Amino acid sequence: MSDSDPFDEIIAAETDRDPDLAVIEAGSRTLRTQGGAPSADVPARPEDPEVDKALREVEADLATRWGETKLEPSVSRISALMDVLGEPQRSYPSIHITGTNGKTSTARMIEALLGAFELRTGRYTSPHVQSITERISLDGAPISAERFVETYNDIKPYVEMVDGSQEYRLSFFEVLTGMAYAAFADAPVDVAVVEVGMGGSWDATNVIDADVAVVTPIDLDHTDRLGETPAAIATEKSGIIKQDATVILAQQPVDAAQVLLKKAVDVDATVAREGLEFGVVSRQVAVGGQLLNLRGLGGEYGEVYLPLHGPYQAHNAAVALAAVEAFFGVGSQRPESLDIDTVRKAFASVSSPGRLEVVRRSPTVVLDAAHNPAGARATAEAVGEAFDFSRLIGVVGASGDKNVRGLLEAFEPIFAEVVVTQNSTHRAMDADELAAIAVEVFGEDRVQVEPRLPDALEAAITLAEEEGEFAGGGVLVTGSVITVGEARLLLGRG
């Protein structure tokens, strides 16, 4: 490699990723301003009343179990379920994804690439945007409500059998994981793309032995469960790296990288590192997204259009490309790169709801589910690059267990004013408590309090409209995955 090779300058700093998106199931009302058309891969409630009733019954049944924030660190229950189901997760190869931010976007890109190469895919991600059925996808689309109900009913007797033999019943997430693995086997799929729920070693998804393990950048989040340093968190997340696998590592904090590399050595895994074996050579902003030149394991892939905003999505794309190359043996069994036209077609088709998603215009309202400081910094950078707002109003509703001050500090340079609010869940930080922190960060004159999210959206839109119809005012709704999800429904997206 020559001294002038631009790849020498790839990604000097840690790459932040956008977080996952969630939303509670809820009815929506449309605000006085019209939202855009729903995304094709975010289904609404079933139109058939009988199907809708059956799905609601399944959702109610699942809701009786431990939620996703209550965990008992063990894979004993999910292992027992896989055993009585006949180990469905071993009937197909898989790509397993962990990390702090960016897992779902990366999973969607991997899925798009595999599908473009005519493989039948299954994708399991969490949480969901609008419908619980989104968590389990086949061939790039959420399974139907009918199939979701059928899958649940098929495994329910086995779930109850395991419930009776364990100290604790299977959790909400464990049952869904069992459903996904069973649905993939039944399809059958050629490859499963699986995102961990939290952590790695004891995550319910970790009953697969993935051929390719992907680790997106690690940062501080869920510190009460995973550890208080990047190294401690990396120790837990390294549990998805299995014997003789290939590990695709996004850029990491040094102490986290050391942990992950040691685990790879211990299990004789092959490692590909962002910034060394693969990465982003160059990128430029384009209409609706960005144009990338990527270095993969098998060579360069130029003029790749990605319809997503932000430097972090470019790095997600590099990680996804390397993961798919590794799955196909590029760089080891086969020397040639993947077909460039197929790669371009795949990336051009990628969507990621709730990640810098524009849901209405005049004024522009953007949703982004940043809920920790790392995600907020990445979002703030991307907003400045992708949008030319003359005045940006923030709508922030946060969870009480997050680093709210760090999140607000990341957004302070780009928000002219902020409307603080709260979502409808018990985890939401009280709006007045959030406002007290916001006043310390922004100053009293720049903070408005609207405890109800619909009122907060109305207030922010009004503030943005003060600039005039053509002045470039905008609204960014952020701070919590739940807040963004509820706002998405309120703004007519589904």
Buried (B, 14 or more C-beta within 10 A) or exposed (E): EEEEEEBEEBBEEBBBBBBBBBBBBEEBEEBEBEBBEBBEBBBEBBEEEEBEEBBBEBBEBBEEBBEBBEBEEBBEBBBBBBEBBEEBBBBBBBBBBBBBBBBBBBBBBBBBBBBBBEBBBBBBBBBBBBBBBBBBBBBBBBBBBBBBBBBBEBBBEBBEEBBEEBEBBBBBBBBBBBBBBBBBBBBEBBBBBBBBBBBBBBBBBBBBBBBBBBBBBBBBBBEEBBBEBBBBBBBBBBBBBBEEBBBBBBBBBEBBBBBBBEBBEEBEBBBBBBBBBBBBBBBEEBEEBBBBBBBBBBBEBEEBBBBBBBBBBBBBBBBBBBBBBBBBBBBBEEEEBBEBEEBBBBBBBBBBBBBBBBBBEBBBBBBBBBBBBBBBBBBBBBBBEBBEBEBBBBBBBBBBEBBBBBBBBBBBEBBBBBBBBBBEBEBBBEBEBBBEBBBEBBEEEBBBBBBEBBEBBBBBBEBBBEBEEEEBBBBBBBBBBBBBBBBBBBBBBB
